[in-house]
Amino acid sequence: MAKIGVFLSQHRNSNDTLDRLSKGSFDVVLVQNGVYCAAIKENGQSSPVLGRGTKVYAMSEDLVSRGIEPSQVASNVTVVNFDGLVDLIFNEFTKTIWL
Amino acid sequence: MIKKIAFVVDKMPYKSESSRLTLTHAIASQTVEIHLDDGDNVEPVLAFIGEGVLNCLKNQKASEVYGVTTLESHIKNALLTDIKLLICEEDVKKYGLTEDQIIMDAEDIGADITSELVPFSEIMSAMELADHIVYS
């Protein structure tokens, strides 16, 4: 089933809308400051955004801009570049939302 | 008269211009003497707290990707202009960062001073001692 692409552009540990979305209905795409969720462990804990059982993508350009190498992100995060993101939007997502 | 100004950054880089503008003002404060009367000057201190410590990560490549100057280059320029630069060690630890991931010096561009990882209490003292605070 085609999914919703949920873009997170802020570094937040919770989001009311994200919390209420049906599991399996969406994938998360971390962009801009959202990419900190992929690599920064606050108080030793990975971001809860990564622990939802959904597929999580992070934009490589936004990572390296902020001094984070793709090799530093959590193992359950898939790093994609701009071209990869375009492929995702066209091939995997029927709709996108920006939280 | 010397006016102490504390420039405090607690916002992340790039999403907004907030931290960049604070750094720009801090660096500009080092040249403001030419517009002041004899004997007057500004003594800046620049501090990074909370999410603001993420501005201090090394190896930022925003110039290649976004076509903008990196916050890393602004921080190094602040060190080059001898601005006292404090980074909250509790917040660096909170985000799981280590000293080797943080911009601690700007030797590559000829800066003599280094960043200081300090407890928040020291940054609080700097804010208390300051005549003005620029907080963003």
gemmi code that builds the backbone of each chain (N, CA, C; Angstrom):
import gemmi

chains = {
    "A": [
        ("MET", (0.846, -1.193, 0.000), (0.000, 0.000, 0.000), (0.882, 1.244, 0.000)),
        ("ALA", (0.537, 2.189, -0.854), (1.311, 3.424, -0.897), (1.147, 4.177, 0.418)),
        ("LYS", (2.194, 4.839, 0.789), (2.202, 5.480, 2.111), (2.195, 7.001, 2.010)),
        ("ILE", (1.988, 7.598, 3.184), (2.123, 9.050, 3.292), (3.573, 9.341, 3.676)),
        ("GLY", (4.171, 10.285, 3.017), (5.507, 10.739, 3.413), (5.371, 11.866, 4.420)),
        ("VAL", (5.873, 11.623, 5.639), (5.763, 12.631, 6.700), (7.118, 13.316, 6.868)),
        ("PHE", (7.174, 14.576, 6.514), (8.424, 15.329, 6.604), (8.526, 16.019, 7.965)),
        ("LEU", (9.619, 15.780, 8.635), (9.882, 16.475, 9.897), (11.066, 17.402, 9.691)),
        ("SER", (10.845, 18.686, 9.909), (11.924, 19.645, 9.668), (12.429, 20.304, 10.947)),
        ("GLN", (11.912, 19.849, 12.088), (12.358, 20.399, 13.373), (12.917, 19.275, 14.230)),
        ("HIS", (13.820, 19.631, 15.120), (14.327, 18.638, 16.060), (13.428, 18.635, 17.291)),
        ("ARG", (12.410, 17.785, 17.233), (11.503, 17.642, 18.376), (11.418, 16.170, 18.715)),
        ("ASN", (11.243, 15.893, 19.992), (11.138, 14.503, 20.392), (9.724, 13.977, 20.306)),
        ("SER", (8.764, 14.870, 20.163), (7.389, 14.398, 20.015), (6.640, 15.363, 19.109)),
        ("ASN", (5.600, 14.846, 18.544), (4.758, 15.660, 17.686), (3.353, 15.081, 17.770)),
        ("ASP", (2.387, 15.902, 18.130), (1.032, 15.408, 18.377), (0.460, 14.673, 17.169)),
        ("THR", (0.675, 15.232, 15.988), (0.129, 14.601, 14.781), (0.835, 13.282, 14.514)),
        ("LEU", (2.140, 13.299, 14.625), (2.909, 12.075, 14.386), (2.453, 10.968, 15.332)),
        ("ASP", (2.174, 11.341, 16.581), (1.756, 10.360, 17.577), (0.432, 9.688, 17.199)),
        ("ARG", (-0.415, 10.385, 16.440), (-1.759, 9.868, 16.160), (-1.893, 9.179, 14.804)),
        ("LEU", (-0.847, 9.265, 13.987), (-0.935, 8.623, 12.675), (-0.919, 7.108, 12.825)),
        ("SER", (-1.673, 6.423, 11.985), (-1.747, 4.966, 12.063), (-0.407, 4.359, 11.673)),
        ("LYS", (0.034, 3.445, 12.520), (1.295, 2.766, 12.242), (1.187, 2.028, 10.914)),
        ("GLY", (2.190, 2.108, 10.117), (2.183, 1.423, 8.830), (1.643, 2.258, 7.695)),
        ("SER", (1.048, 3.413, 8.048), (0.456, 4.236, 6.996), (1.428, 5.286, 6.456)),
        ("PHE", (2.571, 5.399, 7.114), (3.464, 6.482, 6.715), (4.929, 6.116, 6.939)),
        ("ASP", (5.790, 6.818, 6.243), (7.221, 6.798, 6.512), (7.628, 8.211, 6.912)),
        ("VAL", (8.716, 8.304, 7.638), (9.190, 9.607, 8.110), (10.408, 10.027, 7.289)),
        ("VAL", (10.397, 11.283, 6.871), (11.562, 11.840, 6.173), (12.095, 13.006, 6.999)),
        ("LEU", (13.308, 12.857, 7.484), (13.923, 13.905, 8.305), (14.679, 14.865, 7.397)),
        ("VAL", (14.294, 16.124, 7.456), (14.956, 17.151, 6.635), (15.283, 18.346, 7.527)),
        ("GLN", (16.094, 19.239, 6.986), (16.512, 20.457, 7.709), (16.928, 20.091, 9.143)),
        ("ASN", (16.422, 20.813, 10.152), (16.851, 20.501, 11.519), (16.265, 19.195, 12.034)),
        ("GLY", (15.346, 18.615, 11.306), (14.836, 17.300, 11.677), (15.914, 16.232, 11.638)),
        ("VAL", (16.969, 16.456, 10.849), (18.007, 15.422, 10.728), (18.756, 15.188, 12.033)),
        ("TYR", (18.692, 16.152, 12.958), (19.346, 15.903, 14.254), (18.725, 14.681, 14.935)),
        ("CYS", (17.433, 14.420, 14.662), (16.774, 13.243, 15.261), (17.476, 11.951, 14.843)),
        ("ALA", (18.134, 11.973, 13.703), (18.766, 10.761, 13.180), (20.066, 10.425, 13.884)),
        ("ALA", (20.699, 11.422, 14.505), (22.052, 11.196, 15.012), (22.277, 11.626, 16.452)),
        ("ILE", (21.533, 12.609, 16.915), (21.802, 13.152, 18.250), (21.036, 12.354, 19.299)),
        ("LYS", (21.773, 11.874, 20.302), (21.127, 11.166, 21.413), (21.018, 12.117, 22.588)),
        ("GLU", (19.789, 12.528, 22.873), (19.587, 13.463, 23.969), (19.517, 12.684, 25.278)),
        ("ASN", (20.379, 13.040, 26.212), (20.495, 12.310, 27.481), (20.702, 10.813, 27.248)),
        ("GLY", (21.448, 10.491, 26.215), (21.780, 9.101, 25.925), (20.698, 8.326, 25.195)),
        ("GLN", (19.576, 8.964, 24.930), (18.447, 8.277, 24.304), (18.303, 8.712, 22.846)),
        ("SER", (18.135, 7.732, 21.967), (17.826, 8.080, 20.581), (16.475, 8.782, 20.531)),
        ("SER", (16.254, 9.557, 19.493), (14.978, 10.263, 19.359), (13.825, 9.261, 19.293)),
        ("PRO", (12.741, 9.518, 20.022), (11.556, 8.645, 19.935), (11.017, 8.538, 18.509)),
        ("VAL", (11.332, 9.524, 17.687), (10.885, 9.483, 16.285), (11.404, 8.223, 15.590)),
        ("LEU", (12.558, 7.734, 16.051), (13.162, 6.559, 15.405), (12.573, 5.254, 15.917)),
        ("GLY", (11.823, 5.309, 16.997), (11.360, 4.066, 17.621), (9.902, 3.755, 17.363)),
        ("ARG", (9.372, 4.197, 16.238), (7.938, 4.030, 15.984), (7.642, 2.842, 15.072)),
        ("GLY", (8.672, 2.140, 14.692), (8.448, 1.001, 13.801), (8.172, 1.424, 12.380)),
        ("THR", (8.384, 2.687, 12.078), (8.207, 3.167, 10.704), (9.572, 3.302, 10.051)),
        ("LYS", (9.568, 3.320, 8.741), (10.813, 3.545, 8.035), (11.166, 5.028, 8.148)),
        ("VAL", (12.434, 5.286, 8.408), (12.869, 6.679, 8.574), (13.983, 6.977, 7.580)),
        ("TYR", (13.819, 8.070, 6.876), (14.842, 8.543, 5.941), (15.414, 9.862, 6.460)),
        ("ALA", (16.665, 10.126, 6.130), (17.272, 11.416, 6.487), (18.025, 11.959, 5.279)),
        ("MET", (17.907, 13.241, 5.061), (18.536, 13.876, 3.906), (20.033, 14.066, 4.131)),
        ("SER", (20.829, 13.497, 3.238), (22.286, 13.575, 3.408), (22.789, 15.019, 3.331)),
        ("GLU", (22.204, 15.809, 2.431), (22.668, 17.194, 2.293), (22.454, 17.982, 3.591)),
        ("ASP", (21.321, 17.738, 4.242), (21.046, 18.460, 5.489), (21.931, 17.943, 6.628)),
        ("LEU", (22.275, 16.664, 6.576), (23.182, 16.111, 7.594), (24.565, 16.741, 7.484)),
        ("VAL", (25.160, 16.658, 6.307), (26.555, 17.124, 6.178), (26.653, 18.637, 6.338)),
        ("SER", (25.589, 19.349, 5.984), (25.606, 20.804, 6.201), (25.790, 21.131, 7.665)),
        ("ARG", (25.265, 20.252, 8.519), (25.303, 20.498, 9.965), (26.469, 19.798, 10.649)),
        ("GLY", (27.384, 19.255, 9.882), (28.555, 18.619, 10.483), (28.320, 17.194, 10.923)),
        ("ILE", (27.283, 16.555, 10.381), (26.998, 15.158, 10.736), (27.238, 14.287, 9.510)),
        ("GLU", (28.136, 13.325, 9.628), (28.393, 12.409, 8.518), (27.291, 11.353, 8.466)),
        ("PRO", (26.924, 10.907, 7.262), (25.897, 9.855, 7.162), (26.235, 8.611, 7.995)),
        ("SER", (27.527, 8.346, 8.185), (27.918, 7.170, 8.968), (27.567, 7.322, 10.451)),
        ("GLN", (27.241, 8.527, 10.885), (26.952, 8.763, 12.294), (25.477, 8.567, 12.649)),
        ("VAL", (24.629, 8.364, 11.654), (23.198, 8.270, 11.972), (22.861, 6.878, 12.496)),
        ("ALA", (21.726, 6.774, 13.171), (21.280, 5.496, 13.735), (21.127, 4.459, 12.626)),
        ("SER", (21.328, 3.191, 13.014), (21.359, 2.132, 12.001), (20.007, 1.922, 11.316)),
        ("ASN", (18.920, 2.333, 11.967), (17.601, 2.131, 11.347), (17.144, 3.332, 10.512)),
        ("VAL", (18.072, 4.231, 10.235), (17.755, 5.384, 9.393), (18.426, 5.199, 8.037)),
        ("THR", (17.671, 5.407, 6.985), (18.212, 5.331, 5.634), (18.539, 6.742, 5.150)),
        ("VAL", (19.788, 6.941, 4.765), (20.202, 8.262, 4.302), (19.944, 8.362, 2.802)),
        ("VAL", (19.278, 9.435, 2.394), (18.998, 9.655, 0.966), (19.472, 11.050, 0.568)),
        ("ASN", (19.843, 11.189, -0.694), (20.192, 12.520, -1.193), (18.980, 13.124, -1.906)),
        ("PHE", (19.162, 14.298, -2.505), (18.032, 14.957, -3.168), (17.407, 14.045, -4.228)),
        ("ASP", (18.258, 13.418, -5.048), (17.733, 12.546, -6.104), (16.942, 11.385, -5.509)),
        ("GLY", (17.489, 10.821, -4.431), (16.802, 9.711, -3.768), (15.469, 10.137, -3.204)),
        ("LEU", (15.428, 11.351, -2.694), (14.178, 11.852, -2.132), (13.124, 12.035, -3.221)),
        ("VAL", (13.552, 12.523, -4.360), (12.607, 12.673, -5.477), (12.047, 11.307, -5.874)),
        ("ASP", (12.917, 10.303, -5.931), (12.456, 8.947, -6.237), (11.435, 8.471, -5.207)),
        ("LEU", (11.738, 8.743, -3.929), (10.804, 8.336, -2.867), (9.437, 8.973, -3.065)),
        ("ILE", (9.452, 10.275, -3.313), (8.189, 11.010, -3.427), (7.362, 10.475, -4.596)),
        ("PHE", (8.046, 10.141, -5.681), (7.298, 9.674, -6.855), (6.930, 8.196, -6.770)),
        ("ASN", (7.767, 7.402, -6.122), (7.566, 5.955, -6.172), (6.929, 5.352, -4.917)),
        ("GLU", (7.178, 5.985, -3.757), (6.736, 5.372, -2.508), (5.548, 6.082, -1.867)),
        ("PHE", (5.467, 7.378, -2.083), (4.442, 8.144, -1.370), (3.344, 8.594, -2.324)),
        ("THR", (2.085, 8.424, -1.881), (0.989, 8.990, -2.665), (0.719, 10.416, -2.234)),
        ("LYS", (1.026, 10.698, -0.962), (0.796, 12.036, -0.422), (1.946, 12.377, 0.510)),
        ("THR", (2.129, 13.649, 0.722), (3.136, 14.066, 1.706), (2.523, 15.094, 2.644)),
        ("ILE", (2.984, 15.077, 3.871), (2.603, 16.131, 4.819), (3.868, 16.635, 5.497)),
        ("TRP", (3.829, 17.869, 5.940), (5.014, 18.529, 6.499), (4.691, 18.923, 7.928)),
        ("LEU", (5.308, 18.261, 8.886), (5.015, 18.562, 10.297), (6.065, 19.484, 10.880)),
    ],
    "B": [
        ("MET", (34.099, 54.276, 29.031), (33.372, 53.249, 29.775), (33.310, 51.965, 28.935)),
        ("ILE", (33.502, 50.856, 29.586), (33.412, 49.568, 28.902), (32.025, 48.965, 29.153)),
        ("LYS", (31.346, 48.627, 28.084), (30.048, 47.970, 28.211), (30.211, 46.486, 27.909)),
        ("LYS", (29.804, 45.667, 28.833), (29.874, 44.221, 28.605), (28.574, 43.760, 27.954)),
        ("ILE", (28.714, 43.012, 26.862), (27.519, 42.469, 26.193), (27.660, 40.951, 26.105)),
        ("ALA", (26.645, 40.248, 26.566), (26.622, 38.784, 26.443), (25.738, 38.399, 25.255)),
        ("PHE", (26.317, 37.722, 24.301), (25.565, 37.208, 23.149), (25.309, 35.725, 23.418)),
        ("VAL", (24.060, 35.361, 23.574), (23.732, 33.988, 23.967), (22.906, 33.323, 22.870)),
        ("VAL", (23.386, 32.191, 22.408), (22.709, 31.468, 21.320), (22.084, 30.194, 21.882)),
        ("ASP", (20.774, 30.059, 21.765), (20.153, 28.791, 22.176), (19.285, 28.188, 21.069)),
        ("LYS", (19.494, 28.639, 19.837), (18.743, 28.094, 18.698), (19.677, 27.302, 17.781)),
        ("MET", (19.088, 26.350, 17.077), (19.886, 25.546, 16.129), (20.278, 26.378, 14.905)),
        ("PRO", (21.277, 25.904, 14.169), (21.684, 26.645, 12.973), (20.776, 26.359, 11.772)),
        ("TYR", (20.820, 27.244, 10.796), (20.289, 27.062, 9.432), (18.770, 27.147, 9.281)),
        ("LYS", (17.997, 26.558, 10.195), (16.545, 26.619, 10.020), (16.067, 28.072, 10.057)),
        ("SER", (16.692, 28.844, 10.940), (16.422, 30.283, 10.969), (17.761, 31.013, 10.936)),
        ("GLU", (17.698, 32.322, 10.812), (18.919, 33.129, 10.768), (19.346, 33.559, 12.171)),
        ("SER", (18.632, 33.099, 13.161), (18.821, 33.602, 14.520), (20.267, 33.499, 15.012)),
        ("SER", (20.834, 32.294, 14.958), (22.188, 32.143, 15.504), (23.211, 32.873, 14.640)),
        ("ARG", (22.987, 32.881, 13.333), (23.915, 33.576, 12.436), (23.937, 35.087, 12.747)),
        ("LEU", (22.749, 35.655, 12.972), (22.686, 37.090, 13.258), (23.352, 37.418, 14.590)),
        ("THR", (23.164, 36.548, 15.562), (23.800, 36.789, 16.858), (25.316, 36.770, 16.714)),
        ("LEU", (25.825, 35.809, 15.964), (27.270, 35.746, 15.730), (27.757, 36.976, 14.974)),
        ("THR", (26.977, 37.400, 13.983), (27.362, 38.579, 13.202), (27.445, 39.811, 14.102)),
        ("HIS", (26.453, 39.952, 14.980), (26.476, 41.095, 15.899), (27.646, 41.003, 16.865)),
        ("ALA", (27.930, 39.803, 17.340), (29.048, 39.639, 18.271), (30.362, 40.037, 17.594)),
        ("ILE", (30.544, 39.571, 16.376), (31.790, 39.889, 15.654), (31.846, 41.398, 15.356)),
        ("ALA", (30.705, 41.952, 14.965), (30.668, 43.390, 14.666), (31.002, 44.224, 15.900)),
        ("SER", (30.653, 43.701, 17.064), (30.908, 44.471, 18.291), (32.394, 44.698, 18.519)),
        ("GLN", (33.214, 43.854, 17.902), (34.664, 43.999, 18.067), (35.226, 45.168, 17.257)),
        ("THR", (34.438, 45.687, 16.348), (34.936, 46.797, 15.528), (34.189, 48.096, 15.821)),
        ("VAL", (33.288, 48.051, 16.799), (32.428, 49.211, 17.047), (33.192, 50.377, 17.682)),
        ("GLU", (34.387, 50.082, 18.188), (35.190, 51.094, 18.889), (35.383, 52.356, 18.048)),
        ("ILE", (35.512, 52.158, 16.737), (35.777, 53.317, 15.868), (34.611, 54.304, 15.850)),
        ("HIS", (33.436, 53.851, 16.263), (32.279, 54.740, 16.280), (32.034, 55.331, 17.671)),
        ("LEU", (32.853, 54.951, 18.638), (32.612, 55.385, 20.021), (33.612, 56.473, 20.427)),
        ("ASP", (33.304, 57.149, 21.508), (34.220, 58.163, 22.038), (35.459, 57.481, 22.622)),
        ("ASP", (36.517, 58.261, 22.753), (37.738, 57.729, 23.356), (37.427, 57.169, 24.745)),
        ("GLY", (37.970, 56.013, 25.021), (37.761, 55.403, 26.333), (36.536, 54.509, 26.398)),
        ("ASP", (35.639, 54.653, 25.454), (34.460, 53.785, 25.427), (34.745, 52.545, 24.583)),
        ("ASN", (34.195, 51.447, 24.986), (34.353, 50.226, 24.183), (33.328, 49.189, 24.626)),
        ("VAL", (33.302, 48.103, 23.860), (32.384, 47.002, 24.144), (33.214, 45.755, 24.405)),
        ("GLU", (32.824, 45.027, 25.437), (33.513, 43.764, 25.740), (32.505, 42.629, 25.574)),
        ("PRO", (32.595, 41.906, 24.464), (31.594, 40.857, 24.221), (31.995, 39.507, 24.818)),
        ("VAL", (30.982, 38.729, 25.155), (31.196, 37.311, 25.435), (30.107, 36.573, 24.671)),
        ("LEU", (30.492, 35.486, 24.034), (29.563, 34.727, 23.200), (29.361, 33.357, 23.842)),
        ("ALA", (28.107, 32.985, 24.051), (27.846, 31.712, 24.733), (26.829, 30.875, 23.956)),
        ("PHE", (27.054, 29.580, 23.945), (26.139, 28.644, 23.299), (25.542, 27.732, 24.361)),
        ("ILE", (24.218, 27.718, 24.415), (23.550, 26.891, 25.418), (22.408, 26.110, 24.747)),
        ("GLY", (21.899, 25.104, 25.441), (20.762, 24.338, 24.921), (21.045, 23.805, 23.529)),
        ("GLU", (20.013, 23.870, 22.676), (20.185, 23.393, 21.297), (21.205, 24.227, 20.531)),
        ("GLY", (21.519, 25.386, 21.053), (22.508, 26.260, 20.408), (23.882, 25.626, 20.300)),
        ("VAL", (24.186, 24.653, 21.184), (25.519, 24.028, 21.104), (25.698, 23.275, 19.773)),
        ("LEU", (24.581, 22.957, 19.115), (24.682, 22.242, 17.828), (25.254, 23.129, 16.721)),
        ("ASN", (25.282, 24.436, 16.951), (25.976, 25.332, 16.014), (27.471, 25.046, 15.995)),
        ("CYS", (27.971, 24.454, 17.077), (29.415, 24.326, 17.280), (29.985, 23.030, 16.725)),
        ("LEU", (29.169, 22.234, 16.014), (29.705, 21.000, 15.432), (30.711, 21.311, 14.325)),
        ("LYS", (31.778, 20.536, 14.294), (32.799, 20.693, 13.251), (32.320, 20.146, 11.902)),
        ("ASN", (33.077, 20.467, 10.878), (32.911, 19.887, 9.535), (31.560, 20.171, 8.895)),
        ("GLN", (31.021, 21.349, 9.134), (29.763, 21.733, 8.486), (30.032, 22.021, 7.008)),
        ("LYS", (29.146, 21.535, 6.158), (29.346, 21.683, 4.708), (28.211, 22.497, 4.071)),
        ("ALA", (27.645, 23.398, 4.827), (26.511, 24.185, 4.322), (26.897, 25.050, 3.127)),
        ("SER", (28.158, 25.438, 3.046), (28.538, 26.298, 1.909), (28.432, 25.531, 0.603)),
        ("GLU", (28.790, 24.233, 0.622), (28.664, 23.421, -0.593), (27.202, 23.112, -0.910)),
        ("VAL", (26.416, 22.839, 0.130), (25.044, 22.369, -0.085), (24.054, 23.519, -0.256)),
        ("TYR", (24.093, 24.458, 0.665), (23.117, 25.551, 0.644), (23.657, 26.814, -0.033)),
        ("GLY", (24.978, 26.866, -0.219), (25.557, 28.085, -0.786), (25.568, 29.241, 0.197)),
        ("VAL", (25.614, 28.919, 1.485), (25.706, 29.968, 2.509), (26.949, 29.707, 3.353)),
        ("THR", (27.413, 30.748, 4.020), (28.552, 30.540, 4.915), (28.114, 29.649, 6.071)),
        ("THR", (29.032, 28.845, 6.554), (28.674, 27.933, 7.641), (28.733, 28.665, 8.974)),
        ("LEU", (27.953, 28.157, 9.915), (28.065, 28.690, 11.270), (29.445, 28.391, 11.830)),
        ("GLU", (30.042, 27.303, 11.358), (31.402, 26.968, 11.783), (32.360, 28.112, 11.425)),
        ("SER", (32.226, 28.659, 10.209), (33.138, 29.739, 9.813), (32.884, 30.994, 10.644)),
        ("HIS", (31.623, 31.251, 10.994), (31.326, 32.423, 11.836), (31.924, 32.237, 13.234)),
        ("ILE", (31.804, 31.017, 13.754), (32.348, 30.766, 15.098), (33.876, 30.916, 15.076)),
        ("LYS", (34.497, 30.417, 14.019), (35.961, 30.566, 13.919), (36.349, 32.039, 13.777)),
        ("ASN", (35.544, 32.795, 13.049), (35.832, 34.234, 12.933), (35.677, 34.933, 14.277)),
        ("ALA", (34.726, 34.458, 15.077), (34.575, 35.035, 16.418), (35.840, 34.783, 17.238)),
        ("LEU", (36.369, 33.562, 17.135), (37.618, 33.262, 17.848), (38.767, 34.100, 17.292)),
        ("LEU", (38.785, 34.265, 15.976), (39.856, 35.050, 15.342), (39.840, 36.494, 15.843)),
        ("THR", (38.644, 36.995, 16.132), (38.554, 38.379, 16.620), (38.587, 38.438, 18.148)),
        ("ASP", (39.082, 37.353, 18.752), (39.339, 37.307, 20.201), (38.095, 37.471, 21.061)),
        ("ILE", (36.964, 36.987, 20.587), (35.758, 37.019, 21.420), (35.781, 35.819, 22.363)),
        ("LYS", (35.592, 36.085, 23.627), (35.511, 34.996, 24.614), (34.311, 34.127, 24.256)),
        ("LEU", (34.560, 32.833, 24.058), (33.516, 31.958, 23.530), (33.278, 30.793, 24.492)),
        ("LEU", (32.097, 30.764, 25.056), (31.747, 29.751, 26.048), (30.725, 28.774, 25.474)),
        ("ILE", (30.942, 27.500, 25.735), (29.994, 26.464, 25.291), (29.568, 25.675, 26.524)),
        ("CYS", (28.272, 25.518, 26.694), (27.761, 24.864, 27.907), (28.102, 23.370, 27.898)),
        ("GLU", (28.899, 22.952, 28.860), (29.340, 21.555, 28.854), (28.214, 20.598, 29.207)),
        ("GLU", (27.257, 21.039, 30.036), (26.129, 20.147, 30.347), (25.322, 19.841, 29.075)),
        ("ASP", (25.127, 20.875, 28.240), (24.329, 20.675, 27.032), (25.091, 19.879, 25.973)),
        ("VAL", (26.408, 20.070, 25.914), (27.221, 19.242, 25.007), (27.076, 17.775, 25.400)),
        ("LYS", (27.129, 17.527, 26.699), (26.981, 16.159, 27.203), (25.556, 15.644, 26.963)),
        ("LYS", (24.584, 16.516, 27.188), (23.174, 16.127, 27.013), (22.916, 15.603, 25.605)),
        ("TYR", (23.550, 16.225, 24.608), (23.333, 15.808, 23.222), (24.338, 14.736, 22.784)),
        ("GLY", (25.042, 14.147, 23.752), (25.936, 13.031, 23.446), (27.143, 13.419, 22.624)),
        ("LEU", (27.535, 14.685, 22.702), (28.673, 15.145, 21.907), (29.949, 15.096, 22.739)),
        ("THR", (31.068, 14.997, 22.046), (32.357, 15.012, 22.723), (33.161, 16.210, 22.241)),
        ("GLU", (34.192, 16.533, 23.012), (34.984, 17.733, 22.712), (35.574, 17.682, 21.307)),
        ("ASP", (35.925, 16.484, 20.852), (36.551, 16.408, 19.523), (35.544, 16.640, 18.390)),
        ("GLN", (34.255, 16.662, 18.697), (33.247, 16.978, 17.678), (32.925, 18.476, 17.637)),
        ("ILE", (33.455, 19.206, 18.597), (33.093, 20.616, 18.789), (34.225, 21.521, 18.293)),
        ("ILE", (33.849, 22.684, 17.783), (34.848, 23.666, 17.336), (35.505, 24.270, 18.581)),
        ("MET", (36.697, 23.809, 18.887), (37.370, 24.302, 20.085), (38.432, 25.347, 19.762)),
        ("ASP", (38.829, 25.422, 18.487), (39.840, 26.418, 18.130), (39.664, 26.810, 16.673)),
        ("ALA", (40.424, 27.818, 16.276), (40.420, 28.243, 14.873), (41.864, 28.501, 14.460)),
        ("GLU", (42.727, 27.578, 14.856), (44.152, 27.717, 14.522), (44.362, 27.794, 13.014)),
        ("ASP", (43.494, 27.096, 12.263), (43.661, 27.051, 10.804), (43.505, 28.427, 10.158)),
        ("ILE", (42.830, 29.358, 10.846), (42.741, 30.711, 10.276), (43.518, 31.716, 11.136)),
        ("GLY", (44.282, 31.201, 12.079), (45.202, 32.066, 12.819), (44.692, 32.612, 14.139)),
        ("ALA", (43.620, 32.029, 14.665), (43.098, 32.517, 15.946), (44.002, 32.081, 17.094)),
        ("ASP", (44.150, 32.962, 18.061), (44.997, 32.655, 19.220), (44.211, 32.058, 20.376)),
        ("ILE", (42.935, 32.433, 20.488), (42.180, 31.944, 21.641), (41.363, 30.708, 21.252)),
        ("THR", (40.870, 30.024, 22.254), (40.096, 28.800, 22.023), (38.726, 28.921, 22.684)),
        ("SER", (37.813, 28.049, 22.266), (36.515, 27.960, 22.927), (36.721, 27.373, 24.324)),
        ("GLU", (35.764, 27.641, 25.191), (35.842, 27.072, 26.534), (34.562, 26.296, 26.829)),
        ("LEU", (34.723, 25.016, 27.159), (33.573, 24.227, 27.622), (33.408, 24.507, 29.107)),
        ("VAL", (32.293, 25.099, 29.474), (32.123, 25.529, 30.867), (30.756, 25.114, 31.389)),
        ("PRO", (30.618, 24.995, 32.715), (29.300, 24.707, 33.278), (28.337, 25.863, 32.996)),
        ("PHE", (27.046, 25.573, 32.991), (26.066, 26.632, 32.737), (26.195, 27.760, 33.751)),
        ("SER", (26.598, 27.400, 34.976), (26.714, 28.435, 36.018), (27.680, 29.540, 35.599)),
        ("GLU", (28.709, 29.182, 34.842), (29.673, 30.188, 34.395), (29.051, 31.098, 33.331)),
        ("ILE", (28.205, 30.505, 32.486), (27.506, 31.312, 31.473), (26.486, 32.216, 32.164)),
        ("MET", (25.838, 31.670, 33.185), (24.898, 32.487, 33.978), (25.617, 33.675, 34.591)),
        ("SER", (26.818, 33.440, 35.102), (27.594, 34.541, 35.700), (27.924, 35.595, 34.657)),
        ("ALA", (28.272, 35.128, 33.448), (28.587, 36.078, 32.373), (27.361, 36.921, 32.032)),
        ("MET", (26.179, 36.305, 32.057), (24.953, 37.061, 31.770), (24.670, 38.066, 32.883)),
        ("GLU", (24.954, 37.657, 34.135), (24.717, 38.563, 35.267), (25.669, 39.749, 35.235)),
        ("LEU", (26.902, 39.496, 34.817), (27.902, 40.561, 34.775), (27.709, 41.503, 33.594)),
        ("ALA", (26.987, 41.030, 32.572), (26.833, 41.832, 31.351), (25.915, 43.031, 31.582)),
        ("ASP", (26.231, 44.134, 30.902), (25.333, 45.291, 30.927), (24.123, 45.042, 30.032)),
        ("HIS", (24.338, 44.306, 28.959), (23.247, 43.985, 28.028), (23.376, 42.519, 27.613)),
        ("ILE", (22.226, 41.921, 27.320), (22.228, 40.543, 26.816), (21.522, 40.513, 25.473)),
        ("VAL", (22.167, 39.912, 24.486), (21.519, 39.645, 23.200), (21.245, 38.153, 23.184)),
        ("TYR", (19.981, 37.790, 23.317), (19.613, 36.376, 23.497), (18.787, 35.928, 22.305)),
        ("SER", (19.272, 34.923, 21.618), (18.475, 34.465, 20.468), (18.651, 32.974, 20.265)),
    ],
}
model = gemmi.Model(1)
for chain_id, residues in chains.items():
    chain = gemmi.Chain(chain_id)
    for i, (resn, *xyz) in enumerate(residues, 1):
        res = gemmi.Residue()
        res.name, res.seqid = resn, gemmi.SeqId(i, " ")
        for name, pos in zip(("N", "CA", "C"), xyz):
            atom = gemmi.Atom()
            atom.name, atom.element = name, gemmi.Element(name[0])
            atom.pos, atom.b_iso = gemmi.Position(*pos), 0.0
            res.add_atom(atom)
        chain.add_residue(res)
    model.add_chain(chain)
structure = gemmi.Structure()
structure.add_model(model)
structure.setup_entities()
